[in-house]
Amino acid sequence: MVMDVHGRDLRYFTAVAEELHFTRAAERLFISQPALSKQIRTLERQLGAPLFVRDGRSVRLTPVGAALLPHAQQVLAAWDAAREAVEQAKAGQRATLVVGMSTSPGRGGLLPGIRSRFTDAHPDARMKLRQVSWEDPTAGLADGSSDLAFIWLPMPDPDRYTWVVVAQEPRLVALPEEHPLAARDVVDFADLLDEPFLALPPSAGALRDYWLATDARDGRPPVVGAEIASTEETYEALVDGRGVCLLASGNAPLITLGGVVTRPVRGISPSQYALARRADDHRPLVLDYVRACRQATGRS
């Protein structure tokens, strides 16, 4: 027997089976009672068996109707779940993806490369870049204000996040141009141990220690000349002579605006810039942005 039963037929049948009353079922379905009765008779002809016993005062399921009911309910439940999934996916594609950043990710056309690949897959999605103070080393991931973030490693609570490194850059030292060490082509980190450093806020945690290079100090505590939470604050503190600071080579143009120079440093590891997301965030839009990033950086 070949049958082509529509979802509407199963929905009509289920309503009558659950109400055991054609009029109430018709009201529930927002159709007329004669139209509902006609549709049920059509379904019975397709199945080759009656589904209901009708008399003047009651409606009850036949054995065939009783056998069909749980399967019809399962099909309808699955279809309702499928429709909800489709609507969520459509809403996700129309959504705005917020990408936080602590410093500009404009490295070798990185952002345009990601954007072109991402918008090919999600033409209706919008991306919003937001600058976040260095007081938050997660650039908005921790409090949920960013969906993804371009950040510097290391991250606090690393088990909460996953990331892909998009750039590895030497750490330079930024100095006032009149500083004695500015005359050198390369500075040994050992010669910086007694220098006052510009430090990220304490809330930056491990990232504050990283840019102070505490791992290369052999236990000697750094001298903090001032705290900084933005590129502008860094530049002003440097030209004011309040200290020196380490920075990634890709950020040197943001600081060397006049009165400030940068020099390579021997004795410290390179920095790592990464695109991060929360480890428990598996939304398709987020994962596709990460995938576009991997493709743009050749790390797929």
N, C-alpha and C positions, 0 to 999 in steps of 0.2 A: 504494500500500500504506500503510495507516494502522497505526502502531505506538505502543503506550504502554508503553515499557520503564521499569521502576523502577530506581533506583540500586542497590538490592540485587541485581537481576539482573546488572547490569554488574559489581558487585563479585564475585559468585560466578563469573561468566565469567572475569574477569581473574585470579582466584586459580588457577583450573584452567589457564588459558593460560600463566601464569608457572611453575606447578609441573609442568605436563604429567603430572599424577598426581592422580586424584580423591581418593584417601585422604589424601594430604598436604594437598591443598587444603581438604578437609573439616576436618582438624585445625587448620589455620591459621584457618579461619572459625568454629571451635567449633560445628560442626553435624555431623550424621551424614552418612556417605557416601551412603546411599540418598536422603536429602533433597536433597543437592547434585545428584545425578544427575537427580532428578526436576525440579529447578528449571532445570537446563541444557536438558533436553528441552523444557520449556515455552517457554524463550527461543528455541530453535531453531524451534519451531512458529510463534512470533510472527514470526520473521524469514523463515520460509519456506525455510530452508536449514540444513544441518548445519554446526556450528561445529568439531567435532572428529571425527577418525577414531579409532575405538576398536578395538583388537584385544586379544587376551588378554594381551599383554605390554607394550603401549605406548599412549600417547595423543599425537596430534599435531594441530596446527591444520589445518583445511581452508583453501583460499584465502579463503573468506568470513570464517572466524575470524581469519585473519591480517590481513585488511582492517579488521576491527572493532577489533582489540586496541589500536592506538595511540589511536584515538578514545575508546575506553572508558577508557583510562588518563588521558587528558586531562580527560574529564568528571569522573572520580573525584578527580583532583588539584584541579580547580577547586572541586568541592564541599567537599573537605577544607579548602581555603583559605577558602571562604565560611563554613564552620562555625567556624573559628578566629577569623575576623573578627567573627562574631556573638558569640562568647564574650568576646572582648576588649571589644566594645562594651557587653555586659551588665556585665562587671566594672567598666568605666569608669563606668557609671551608678551602680554601688553604691559607688564609691570615695569616699574623703575628699579634698576639695579644700582645701589649706592656703593661706590668704590671709594674707600677712605685712603688717604695718603699722608705720610708724615713729611716727606719732601717730594718734589716733582719727579714722576716716573719717566720724564721725557728723555729716555736714553736710546739713541740710535733709532728713533721712529718706533719705539716700543708701543706706545698707546695707539697710534694709527694702525699699526699692524694687528693689534688685538681687536680693535674696533671693527675693522673691515671683515675679519673672520667671524666675529660674534654677530654682527648685524646681518651677515649672509644667512645665518641660521635663525636669527630672531629679528626680523625687520621691524616688528612692532614694539620691541622692547626699547626702553630709554635707559641710558647710562648717566648717572650723576656723580661727578667727581667732587669730593669734599676734602678740604684741607683740615687736618686735625693737629692740635697742639702736641708738641713733643712730651707733654705731661702724660699722654696716653700712648705707650709704645705699641699698642695693638691697632692704633688708628681707627677706633670705633668698633672693632670686633667684640671687645669684651662686654660692652654695654648694649650691643645689638644695633647701634646707630649706623653701622656699615655692614653691608653684606659680604664684601671682600675688602682687602686692604693691601696696599703696597707698603711694606714695612722693612725695617732693618732687623736682622737677626743679631743676637738671640731674642726670642720672645719670652715673656713671662708665662708661667703655666703652659709649657709647650705641649702637654698632653691634650689640651683643649683645642689645639689648632693643627692644621696641616697646611703645607706650603710648597711652592715650587720656586727655586732660586732663579731669578731672571737676570741677575748681573753679579759678577764678583769683581770688586775693584780695590786697588791698593788704598790703604789709608795714608793720607797726607797730613802734615801738620800745617795749620794756618797760623801765621805770625804777623804782628805789625811790621811794616816794611823796614822800620828802623831797628828792629830786634837784632842783636848780634848774630843769632843763628840764621838770619835771613840771607846772610852773605854766602852760605854754604849751598852746594848743589844738592846734597843729600844730608839728612840729619840722623844721627844715631839716636835711638830712643833713650839710651842711657844718658844722653846729654839733656834730656827733657825731664828727668825724674824730679828735679828740684824746682821746675817751672810751675807757676800757678796755672791751673787748667780751668777752662770753662766747662761746666758740668751740666748734664741734663738734670731735670728735677728728680728728687728722690723717688717719686712715683714711677719713674721709668725703670726702676729695679735693675735687672741684669744688663739692660741696654746702657744705663748710666755707667756701670762698671766697665762695659765693653769699650765705650768711647773714652774712658779714662785709662784704658789698657791696664787695668789692675792685674791681669794675668802675667804681664811682662815686668812687673815692678819688684819681684822677689820679696813680696810682703811689705814693701814700703808704702805707706798710705799716700795717696795723691794730695797735693795742695790745691784746694779749690778756690779760685779767684773770684768766680761769679757763677750763677746758675743761668741757663738759657733755655728758652722754650720755643724758639722760632729762628728762622734764618736772619730776620731783621735784628733780633736781639743779639745773635752771634756776631754779626758784622759790627754793631755798635760797641759791643764789649771788646772786640779785637782792636778797633781803631782807638778805643779809650785806654788801651794798654792794661786791661784787667786780667789778661791771661792769654794762653795759647789754646788751641783745640785741635783734635783729630777730626778728619772728615773724609768721606769717600771721594775718590778722584773725580767721579761724575758730578759731584756737587761743588767742586772748586769754582766754577764760573758764578755761582750764586753768592760767593763770599769775596772774591777778588775784584771788588768794585772800585778800588782806589784806596791806597793806604794799607792794603793787606796783600800778603803773598803766601803761596803754599809751596811746600817742599816735600819730596818723598822721604819716607822714614824707614830706616833699617831696624829690624828686630821686632816687628809686630806683624801679625797675620793680616791678610786682606779682608775687606768687609764683604758682606753678602746681603744683597737686596732681593726681596722675595714678594710674591703675591700669595697672600694667606687667606684662609677661610676657617670658619669654625668646623671642627672635625665631625660634628653631628649634623651639619647642614648639607643635605644631599638634594636640595632643590635643583631641578634640571637647569634653570637659568644660571645658577651659581656654578654648577659643574661645567656647563658649556662655556662660561667665561674663562674658567681655568683651562679648559681644553684649547680654547682659542689662544690663550697665553702660551701654552706649551708649543703650539704650532708656530706662533710668531717668533718664539725664541729658539726653535729647533730642539726643544726638550721633550717632544712627544714620545 
